[in-house]
Amino acid sequence: MNYTIRQLRVFVAVAQHGSFSQAGQSIGLSQSAVSHSIKELEAEMGIRLLDRTTREVMLTEAGQQLATRLERLLEELNTTLLDVRSYGHQRSGTVRVAASQTISAQLMPQTLAASQQTFPDIKIMLRDRPQQWVLQSVRNAEVDFGIVVGPLQSPDFTCEPILDEPFLLLCRRDDRLASVPQIDWSLLNGRTMVLQDYASGSRWLIDEALRAQQVQAEIVQEIGHPVTLYPMVEAGIGISILPALALPLPEGRPLMVRRIFPEINRTLMLIRRKNRSLSPAAEAIWQEVRQQAVLLTQQREANPAF
């Protein structure tokens, strides 16, 4: 049968008030609209639900049976719809986020702190892992969303760029590059380097930058965690290239960072599974990460550290 929720609500209102005009007033319809709705419902059901006279409206036996059951069912439907609507505004529960290591060390602490203040009922579980692990975790729904290094071309994900940051030179303060007025990529030609391995999303971009700038360098060590770059460079094993998000440098060490021209950036991206909605809590944290990335960019522009 092709009847509508509106027709059923109109019928219940008439049954409760015993009057087309009073029913119309209670639900915001004219008397003629109420009468038309009842006629459509009766025609669709193939049975008379109301006996009408000029003085009163009476339920038929079929109408009485329908009204008794329908009032409870419509109330349950309304309660269910309200529950679903309120779910859309919930800001509670556990949100699982995966991020690569430099992102976890810099962007996520601010996000966690801000989220505790704004969404005290949301618990964030941060997974600090290499990029390929982050991608697989999002793909397998082990986490709600991830933050990775882009660009990323995959049909499995919905991606949103949130932050661009430059690659920088890391060297000792007594290195000859430390005193050069401007570091061009060509000055890295022939140098020995310590870089992160290919578990890092940045390594592929660094390799591409070296190729594009025609830099021939000897990669003498490939390490897993970015923090390990500092003692390697300090020991004189080689210079390095790292993203700005790896700053600040550890205090008390004879190290420095320099801009490299032309500037080459990496992009940080929020990713989630394609065509899958986030829970209200996860959506709130997704937006908080975006906001913190904007604030980080503004702080860096106002107070450049390199």
C-alpha positions in Angstrom: 0.0 0.0 0.0 1.2 3.5 -0.9 0.3 5.6 2.0 2.5 8.2 3.7 3.6 8.9 7.3 1.8 12.3 7.0 -1.5 10.6 6.2 -1.2 8.4 9.2 -0.3 11.3 11.5 -3.3 13.2 10.2 -5.6 10.3 10.8 -4.3 9.8 14.4 -4.8 13.6 15.1 -8.5 13.3 13.8 -9.0 10.2 16.0 -7.7 12.0 19.1 -9.6 15.3 18.5 -12.8 14.0 16.9 -12.7 17.0 14.6 -11.1 17.9 11.3 -10.7 21.5 12.3 -9.2 20.8 15.7 -6.9 18.1 14.2 -5.7 20.6 11.6 -4.9 23.2 14.3 -2.9 20.7 16.3 -0.7 19.7 13.3 -0.6 23.0 11.4 -2.9 22.0 8.4 -6.1 23.5 7.1 -9.4 21.7 7.6 -9.6 21.0 3.8 -6.1 19.6 3.8 -7.0 17.2 6.7 -10.1 16.1 4.9 -8.2 15.5 1.7 -5.5 13.5 3.5 -8.1 11.3 5.1 -9.9 10.6 1.8 -6.5 9.6 0.2 -5.8 7.2 3.1 -9.2 5.6 2.9 -8.9 5.3 -0.8 -5.5 3.6 -0.6 -6.6 1.2 2.2 -10.0 0.5 0.5 -12.0 0.9 3.7 -13.9 3.7 5.5 -12.1 4.8 8.6 -14.4 7.7 9.7 -18.1 8.3 9.7 -18.7 12.1 9.1 -21.8 14.1 9.8 -22.2 17.9 9.9 -21.9 17.8 13.7 -19.3 15.1 14.4 -16.6 12.7 13.2 -16.8 9.1 14.5 -14.3 6.3 14.1 -15.6 3.2 12.3 -14.8 -0.2 13.8 -11.8 -0.5 11.3 -10.8 3.1 12.1 -10.9 2.4 15.9 -8.7 -0.7 15.4 -6.2 1.2 13.3 -6.1 4.2 15.6 -5.4 2.1 18.7 -2.4 0.4 17.1 -1.2 3.3 15.0 -0.8 5.8 17.9 1.7 3.6 19.7 3.6 2.7 16.5 3.9 6.4 15.5 5.2 7.2 19.0 7.8 4.5 18.7 8.8 5.7 15.3 9.2 9.3 16.6 11.3 8.1 19.5 13.5 6.1 17.2 14.0 9.1 14.8 14.9 11.4 17.8 17.4 8.8 19.0 19.1 8.7 15.6 19.1 12.5 15.4 20.7 12.8 18.8 23.3 10.3 17.8 24.4 12.7 15.1 25.2 15.2 17.8 27.0 12.9 20.1 30.6 13.8 21.0 31.6 10.8 23.0 33.3 7.5 22.6 36.7 6.2 21.4 38.4 7.5 18.3 41.4 5.6 16.9 43.9 7.6 14.8 47.0 6.4 13.1 49.8 8.7 12.1 53.4 8.4 10.9 56.1 9.3 13.4 57.0 12.9 12.8 53.3 13.7 12.6 52.6 12.0 15.9 55.5 13.8 17.6 54.5 17.4 16.5 50.9 17.8 15.2 49.1 15.2 17.4 50.2 16.5 20.8 48.5 19.8 20.2 45.4 18.0 18.8 45.2 15.7 21.8 45.5 18.6 24.2 42.9 20.7 22.4 40.5 17.8 22.1 40.6 17.1 25.9 39.4 20.6 26.5 36.8 20.7 23.8 35.6 17.1 23.8 36.2 15.7 27.3 34.0 12.7 26.6 36.0 11.6 23.6 39.0 9.3 24.1 41.6 9.3 21.4 43.8 6.3 20.8 46.9 7.3 18.8 48.8 4.7 16.9 52.3 5.9 16.0 53.5 3.7 13.1 55.3 3.9 9.7 53.3 5.1 6.8 52.5 1.8 5.1 51.2 0.5 8.4 48.9 3.6 8.7 47.5 3.0 5.2 46.8 -0.6 5.9 45.2 0.2 9.3 42.8 2.6 7.6 42.1 0.2 4.8 41.2 -2.6 7.2 39.1 -0.3 9.5 41.4 -0.9 12.4 41.4 2.9 13.0 38.9 5.6 12.2 41.2 7.7 10.1 44.9 8.3 9.5 47.4 11.1 8.8 50.0 10.4 6.2 52.4 12.1 3.8 51.0 12.8 0.4 50.5 12.9 -2.5 48.5 9.7 -2.3 46.8 8.1 -5.2 44.6 5.2 -4.1 41.0 4.4 -4.8 40.6 3.1 -1.3 40.8 6.4 0.5 39.1 9.8 0.7 42.0 12.3 1.2 42.1 15.9 2.5 45.4 17.9 2.4 45.9 19.9 5.6 49.5 21.1 5.8 52.4 21.8 3.5 55.9 21.9 4.9 59.4 22.2 3.4 62.2 19.7 3.4 65.3 21.1 5.3 69.0 20.4 5.4 70.3 19.0 8.7 74.0 19.4 9.2 76.6 20.0 11.9 77.4 23.6 12.8 81.0 23.2 11.7 80.0 21.8 8.3 81.0 23.9 5.3 77.3 24.2 4.3 76.5 25.9 7.7 78.0 29.2 6.6 76.9 29.3 2.9 74.6 32.3 2.4 72.0 30.2 0.5 71.8 26.4 0.2 70.9 25.3 -3.3 70.2 21.6 -4.0 73.3 21.5 -6.2 75.5 22.0 -3.1 74.5 18.6 -1.9 76.0 16.9 -4.9 78.7 14.4 -3.9 77.9 14.5 -0.1 77.3 11.5 2.1 73.8 11.3 3.6 71.8 9.7 6.3 68.1 9.3 5.4 65.0 7.6 6.8 64.2 4.3 5.1 61.3 3.6 2.8 58.9 2.9 5.6 58.7 6.7 5.8 56.3 8.5 3.5 59.0 11.2 3.1 61.7 9.0 1.7 60.1 8.6 -1.7 59.7 12.4 -2.0 63.3 13.1 -1.0 64.5 10.6 -3.6 62.4 12.3 -6.2 63.7 15.8 -5.1 67.3 14.6 -5.5 66.6 13.2 -8.9 64.7 16.3 -10.0 67.6 18.5 -8.9 70.2 16.2 -10.4 71.9 15.6 -7.1 74.2 12.6 -6.9 74.6 11.7 -3.2 75.8 8.6 -1.3 73.2 7.3 1.1 75.4 5.6 3.8 72.7 4.9 6.4 68.9 4.3 6.2 67.2 4.5 9.6 63.7 3.9 10.8 63.0 6.6 13.3 63.6 10.3 12.6 65.1 10.9 16.0 68.0 8.7 15.1 69.0 11.2 12.4 70.3 13.6 15.0 73.1 11.5 16.6 74.0 10.1 13.1 74.6 13.6 11.7 76.2 14.8 14.9 78.7 11.9 14.7 79.7 13.1 11.3 78.4 10.1 9.4 76.6 12.4 6.9 74.2 15.2 6.4 70.5 14.7 6.2 67.2 16.0 4.8 64.2 16.1 7.1 60.7 17.7 7.1 60.1 20.9 9.1 57.7 19.0 11.3 60.7 17.1 12.7 61.8 20.3 14.5 62.7 21.4 17.1 66.3 20.1 17.2 67.4 18.5 20.4 69.0 21.1 22.7 72.7 21.2 23.4 73.8 19.5 20.2 76.0 21.1 17.5 73.4 20.8 14.8 71.5 23.2 12.6 68.9 23.2 9.9 68.9 25.3 6.7 66.4 26.0 4.0 67.1 24.4 0.6 66.3 26.3 -2.6 64.2 25.8 -4.6 61.9 24.9 -1.8 60.4 21.5 -2.0 57.4 20.6 0.2 55.7 17.5 1.5 51.9 17.5 2.1 50.2 16.0 5.1 46.9 14.5 4.4 43.9 13.2 6.4 42.7 9.9 5.0 39.7 7.7 5.6 38.1 4.8 3.8 36.4 5.7 0.6 32.6 6.1 0.9 32.5 5.4 4.6 31.1 8.0 7.0 32.9 8.8 10.2 31.1 8.6 13.6 30.2 12.0 15.1 33.1 11.6 17.5 35.6 10.7 14.8 34.3 13.6 12.6 34.9 16.0 15.5 38.5 14.9 15.9 39.1 15.0 12.1 38.0 18.6 12.2 40.2 19.3 15.2 43.3 17.9 13.4 42.5 20.3 10.5 42.2 23.2 12.8 45.5 22.4 14.6 47.2 22.2 11.2 46.0 25.6 10.3 47.2 27.0 13.6 50.6 25.3 13.2 51.0 26.9 9.7 50.0 30.4 11.1 52.6 30.0 14.0 55.3 29.0 11.6 54.6 31.9 9.3 54.6 34.4 12.2 57.7 33.0 13.8 59.9 31.2 11.3 62.5 29.0 13.0 64.7 28.4 9.9 
